[in-house]
């Protein structure tokens, strides 16, 4: 069985590739010419360069592959961006790139048994902010308040509008684990004895450890589901201090200064960071999109369908996942 993982050089993609190899698939890693192969060193990995932004080039790449190897049985589309200098690039890469890819697959009659699209819980935005917080449900009307969430929603709508296309859409909440760089910044801050949070209104956050997300992906393949969407998360939520507390515990750090600032402070910092990124031409972790994500108070989501249809249970709660993540950061000299 041949499987293609796009975005294979990324944090999540590299774990998808590793699991596919462990399960005995013929794994193809879809990358760009400039992509790092730091976590793609297994000799069993096959590589293919894919240019989602250039349809003509993509046609040549996919047709050349098909002539020599046939078609993939499964495609896991993890390619995309979570931060950009220009907001228009979210739509260009996350939506238009996905559309180009699927259009060419259909044109060349390379539709797989399943096309698994990694979307995001962010497509829903702040739909259930009233207290007491209740889980976001699939039937809720999405109202993304970020360029990132909107670009993912556009891709979802396009995919769902295709007749008989065998899609599975997964909407993970915050994904953390070894190799991840954004949540890693919190560990760096805790090591410096500072914990920064924003907003005085109670916040419930949800997480999914990267290996559990990968588990859900391969369960979807194993169960053969199609034309379904699933939230992917631990079933429980955490208060805004839980993650930093676990990091502090694992690192053995004492005397952390916990700073809780009003949202307007975060907004000001995010706007300044976004302006600086435009000047330096380097995407910033903090920006107006990130501000909207961090100010959202309720990230609970209903995982009942994931559990019932796929038999999914999370192997990692936040405490266990944090311990394994920090261990990796230390072993790899990140901390």
N, C-alpha and C positions, 0 to 999 in steps of 0.2 A: 504494500500500500504506500503510495507516494503522498507526502504532505508538504505543503508550502506554508512557511511562516514568514509573512512580511513584517518589516520592522524588526528583523531578527537580531540586529545588533543592539537594540535597546534593552532597557532594564527588564521589562516583562517579556519581550520577544526572546531574549537569550534563555530564559527559564523554560519557555514553551519548546524551544529547540531541544534543550537537554532532556526534557520529559519525553518528547517524541522519540528520541534515540533510545531512551530506556525502555520504551514500549515496543521497540522493534520496527518503527516506521522508517521508510526511506525519506529522510528529511532534507528538504531544500530550504535554504536560508535566503530570503529575498532581501537584498541590501542595495545601497547606493555605492557608486564607485568610491566615494569618500568615507564610507562607513568604517568604524572601528571593528576589528575582529578580535578584540581582547578577550571576549567571553565565548568565542566561536572557534576554538582551537581543536576540537575533536576531529580526528581524521575522517570520521564517518559523515561529516556534514558536506552536503553538496551546495554550491553557491550559484545564484543567478542575480544579475543586476537588473533592477526594474526602475523605469523612469515614469512614475505615475503622472508627473506634470506635463509630459510630452507624449501625446497620444500616438503620433506616428512612430516614435522610437519604441514605445511600448508594444505596438503591433508587431514590429520587427523582432523584439525580444521574445515575445510570447509565441509567435509563429515559429521561430527558430527552435525554441524549446519543444514545441509540440511535434515538429517533424522528427526530432531525434528521440524524444522520450514519451510521447503521447500526452496525456493530461494528468493533472493531479487528482487524486481521489478526494482530498480534503484541502481546503484553504483556510488558514487562520489569518485574518487581516488585522494585524496589530500595528501597522505603520500609521504614523500621524504625529502631530505636534501638540504639546500641552502649553507651550509659551512661544510667543512670536513678538518681534519688534513692531510689526504692523498688524492690526487686527484683521485686515483683509486676507492675510496669509492663512488664517485659520480656515476660512471658507475655501481658499484655493487648494490647500493641502488636504484637510480632513474631509471635505465634501467633494470638490471637483476631482481630486486625485483618486478617491474611492470610485466615483462615477466613471472616470476614464477606465479604471481597471476592470470594473464589471462589464462595461460596454464592450471592451475588447475581448474579454472572456466569452461573452455571448456571441459576438461577431465571429469569432474563430471556433465556436462550438466547443469551448473548453470549460463549460460549467461543471463544477465538481459535485460530488454527492452532498456535501455540505459546505457552505461558505459562512464561516464564523466571524462575525464582525465585533470587534471590541469597541463598544461605545463607552458611555459614562453615566453615572447617576446624575451628573451635572445637567443632562438634557432636561431634567424636570425643574431645576431651580427651586426657589423658596415657595413650594406649593402648600406646605402644611406647617406654617410658622406659628399658628395659634397654640397656646398652652391649654391643657397638657398635650405634649407632642404625640402624634400618632404616625405610624409608618407610611411613607409614600407608597402608593399603590399604582399598578400598571394602568388602571383605568383613569387615574388622575390626568388632567390636561397639562402637558408640559408647558412650562413658562420659563425657559432658560434666561438668565440675566447676565450671561457671559458670552463673549464671542466664541470661546471654546465650546461651550454647551450648545450654542446655536448651530455651529458647524457640524457637530455630531448629530444633532437632531435632523438637519437637512439630509445628511447621509442616511440616517434611519428611514426617513420618509421616502427617499428615492428607492432604497432597497425593498421596503415593504410594498411599494407600488409596482414592483416587477411581478409579472404573471408566472407562477410555478417556479420561481427562483428559490432554491433550497437554503434559505438563510437561517442563521441562529444569531440573534443579537444579545450580547451580554453587556450589562451595565454595571460595572464594578464601582464601588464606593472608593474611598482612599486606599490605594495600594501601596504597601510598604514592604521592606525586606532588604536583604543584602543587595548591594550595587545601586540602590536607590539614592538619589542625590538631594532631593528637596526635603524630605523628612529627616535626612541626615543632618541638616542644618540645626534642627532642634537638639540633636545629640551634642553638636559642637557648642551650642549655647549653654546646655546644662553642664558640660565639662568646664565652662567658664563661670559656673555658679549663677547663671541668669536664666530665668524662665519668663518669657514674654507672651502674654495673651491679651486679647482685646474683647471689648464688649461686656457689659454688666448683666445683660439678660442671659439666663441659663442657656447653655448650648449642649446638645447631645451629638456626639460625633460617632461615625461608624468606620470600621476598617476591614480590610481583607488582606491577609498575608499573601505574598506573591505565589507561594506554592499552592495555596488553597484556590486562588484564581485559576492557576494552571490545571489543577485537579478538576474544577468545574468545566473547563474547556474540553478536556478529554472524556469526561463523563457525557457531555453533549454528543460527542462523536460516538461513544460506546452505545448510547441509548438510541442514536439515529433520529433524534428529533429534528424537525424542520419547521420553518415559518413560525418561530416562537421567540419571545423576548424574556429575559430573566435579569432580575437584580442579583448582584453577587456581593455578599457581605456576610460578616459574622451576624448571627441573629440578634445580638445584643448591641446596645449603644453604650458610650462612655462619656463621662463629663469631660470638660475641656482640660482638666488637669491630669487625667489618667495616663496619657502617653508619656508626658514629661516625668510623672512620678515613677513610672516603670523604668524609664531611662536612668533616672537618678538612682534608683535602687540597684540596677544592674551595674552601673558604673561605680557604685559605692561613694557617690558624691554627697557631702553634707553641707549644710549652710547655703542652700540655693535661694537667691533673691527672686521672689515671684512678683512680677510687675504686671498689673492688669490695667490697660489703658483704654480710654474711650475710643469708639470706632472712628471718630474724626481724626485721631492721631494716626491710625493705620491708613486712613484714606489719604492724608497728607503725605505720608512716607511713600505710599504706593504711587501716587502721582509723580513725586520727585524721582522715584526709581524708574518709572516709565519714561519720563523725559530724558533721564540720563542714558537709558538704553538706546533711545533714538539717536542721541549724540554719539555714543560709542559704537553704535551698530551691533550691540550685543544684547540678546534677549535676557531680561531680568526675571528672577523668580517672583519678585514683588511687582505687581502692576495692577491696573484697575480691575482686570479679570480676577486676579487673586484676591483683591479686596472684597469683591462680591461673594467669592467662595467662602472667605474667612468670616464674613459677617453673617452668613446664613446660620441660623441657630439649630435647625432640625435636619439631621442627616439619616434618620431612621428610614429603613425601606423594608418592604414586605418580601421575604425570601421563601414564602410558602411554596410557590410553584417550582422553584429551584430544588427544594427539598423533596417535593412529591414526584415531580417528573424525572429528575435525574438521580434521586437518592443522595443528594449532596448533604454532607455535614462538614463543617470547618474543623480541620485537625488542629488549628492554631487559634487560641484566644490571644488577646493583645499581649498579655504578660509573657506567654511562651514565645510568641513571634518577636517581641521586643528583645528578649534575651538572646535568641538566635541571631537576630540582626546585629545587635551590638557586638556579639562575639565575632561575627564576620568582619565588622568595621575594625575591630582591634587586631585581628589576625592579619588583615590586609593593610595595616598601618594607616587607615583613614583616621583613627582616633589614637 
